[in-house]
Structure formats: C-alpha cells, structure tokens
Amino acid sequence: MRTTVFDTPVISHLLCGISWLLMNLTGWKLEGEKPKARKFVMIGAPHTSNWDFLVFMGVALRWRTPVFWLGKSSLFKGPMGPIMRWLGGIPVHRERKCNLVEQAVAGFNSHHRFVLTLSPEGTRSKVTKWKTGFWHIANNAKVPVYPGFVDFANKRCGSGPAYKLTGDIHQDIANLQAFYAPFRGRRQEEETPLVTTLTADPQQ
C-alpha cells in the first residue's frame, strides 16, 4: 500500500496536533469513539461543501485512522495529483465503465488494514437519493459501515458506532439515513432529503 499523510513520519504527528489545535480554537467538538475495526467503510454526510473534506480529514488525523477516499479524476490532474494521492485519494474516471465495487472489495481482500471513506450523496449539490455503491462494497467485503458525520449547526463531527449490514439494502439505508437526521450541513439548502429512494446501479 502506498505511503499517505497518515503514515508519513513526523508530518502525521504534526498535522494531528494542528488538527487538534484548530478544532479547539474554532469551537468544534469531536464526538463518538475511534473506530476499532481494521477494515471498514466509512460514509460521510451531510455533504454540502468543500469544507466537509477538511473536517473529515481533521477527524481522521485526530484518530490516527488512515483512510482512502474516492474522488473525481479531475481533482488529480496537474501538480495537485500527487498531493491528492498523498492525502489518500483514489481517482475515479466517471466517463469509463469500470467495476468500482469489485476494485474496492479487492482492496479490502488484499490488505490487513483498509479503510475506505465516501459520501453516499456523491456530490455537494442536492440530490434526491443516495448512491448505493458503499453498501455493495461493504456487503461484498463483509466489513462494517461507520457513519461519519459533520454538523455545522452545532460544530460537532465524528462517527457513530459500527453498523453491521443486515443484507437488506432498503432496511440498512433507512437505518443509516435515520442516524443522520439531527445533523445539518454547511449549506442546508443542498442537503439530501431523508429518507430517500435508492439508485439501482451498484457502481454508484
């Protein structure tokens, strides 16, 4: 597995300290317990702005949890590409037909520790339904889902307890969406209504 910010000597410790300092200075609270599983899918919601990424990275650094995340390929072009990869990014070429679920499951199967984080909304803009790729990845890899959250209204962030999938996608999505009901995004007008319908494509 490639080297990321989380296992770079000195820098990872420095950024952890900076994250702790900034969260305290700005009044943000870290809630929930650090995930104990060595392999899991972490979803993040509500996702309404670019600030969500910075908050979630701060949480991961505070907890010393090395995470990988999926991002559109345009984020990895030019000089920003190596930086995004160093931050744990994995480029997704949306214009290509590729089985992201199988690739993600292979990542879990080939590493003794692997954490994949992604947004079930898939975009910062308002959508009418969650994408279900995260469910298919976690279900096929037989790993739990941790619901990571950011609540700008109350300046709190963190994660709920591990959620073990039941195998019933509709029930699982409904349960996870219910968990997010109290949390507000930075741009509340862009929040996805809960509970929503699902996409049929497991690659999304």
Secondary structure, DSSP 8 states (H G I E B T S, - for coil): ----GGGSTTHHHHHHHHHHHHHHHHT-EEES-----SEEEEEEE---STHHHHHHHHHHHHTT---EEEEEGGGGSTTHHHHHHHTTEEEE-TTS---HHHHHHHHHHH-SSEEEEE-TT-SSS--SEE--HHHHHHHHHT--EEEEEEETTTTEEEE---B---S-HHHHHHHHHHHTTT---SSGGG---SS-EE-S-TT-
